[in-house]
Amino acid sequence: QVQLVESGGGLVQAGGSLRLSCAASGSTFSINVMGWYRQAPGQQRELVARIISGGTTNYADFVKGRFTISRDNAKNTVYLQMNNLKPEDTAVYYCYVRRTGYSSNYWGQGTQVTVSS
């Protein structure tokens, strides 16, 4: 089992920045993928960014050039630096991890990000 604890959400004005953190504990030795999804009210959950253990990153088109994902393997923590935030970035952001050899994800509790115009 893997437990995830997120932090860093909040309220920010358009154009501002936030940094989300997600710390994993438990069976972290086999974590391969770490990343972030988000879900706005009435919308489906969508992938924001992910980072694979070798360092490869993938981003949704709507955040390219604005968000940066990184991870600290020693701390089992993944970060999402969000710059130039827009009102449409308002959502609950969920951290997730996937372990090698497993098809399902572990999820964090979610952290609210609200961007005012």
N, C-alpha and C positions, 0 to 999 in steps of 0.2 A: 504494500500500500504506500501511497505517496500523499502527503498533506501539503497543501499550498496556502500561503498567507499573502494576501496582496495589500499594498499600501500606496498612497500617493495621489489618489483621486481628489477632486474638489471642484470649486467654481473658479473660472478664469474668464477674462474678457477675450474677445476675438483678437487674434494676433499674439496672444500670450503663449506660455509654455507650461507644461507639467511633465513630471517624470514619475512613471509607475514602476513599482518594484513587486516582485513575486518571489518569495523564498520557499523552497521545497525542502521537505524533511521526510524521513522514513526510508523507503527503499529507493534511494536516489542514485545508487551505483549504476543502474541500467537506463537512466534517462537519456534519450536520444534527441528528442525534439522538445523545444520549449517555445511558447508563443503566446499570442494574444488574439482573442476574438472580441467583438463588441456586439451589443444588441440595443438598438434604439426602440422606443415604445412603438408597438405595432409592427415592428420589423423582425425579420429573421436574423438569427445570429450570423455574423459574417467574420471571416478571417481578416485580421489586420496585418499581422506579421508573424513570422516564425524564424527560428534559428536552429540549425541542426548542429550536432555535437562537433563536427569538423569546422564549423564557422560559417557555413553557407546560410545566407539569409534570403527570405522571400517576403515581398511586400504587396499588399493590395494596391492597385493603381491609384486609389483615392488618397493614399498617404505617402506615396513616393515623393522624395525630396523634402518631406516635412517631418516624418517620424523615423527614428532610428532604434532598432532592437539590438541588444547586446546581452551577453551572459557572463557571469563569473562562475566558472565551474567549481572553484574551490569553495565558494559560498552557496553553491546550488541555487543561484539567484538569476532571474532574468529581469531585464529592465526594458522599458519603453520610453524613450525620450520623445516627447511630442512638442513640436515647435509650430509656430504660425497656425495655431488652432482656429478652427472655424465653427460657427454654430452647428453645422451639420455633423460635427464630430461628437456632439452630445450623445452619450450612450452609457450603458453599464459595460465596463471593460472586464473581461474574464481572462485570467491566466490559465494556460493548460500545459500539460506535459504528456509526452508519450514515451513509454519505455520500449526498449528494443525487444522485439519478439511478441509484443502485445498490440492488438488492433484497436483498443479503446483508449480514450484519454482520461486523465485526471484533471479536475477543474477546481479553480479557486472559487471563492464566494462571490466575487464580483466587486468592483469599485466604481462608484458613480463619477463620471466626468461631465461637467456642465459648462458649456461655452456660451457666454452671453454676447449679444451683438451690440 
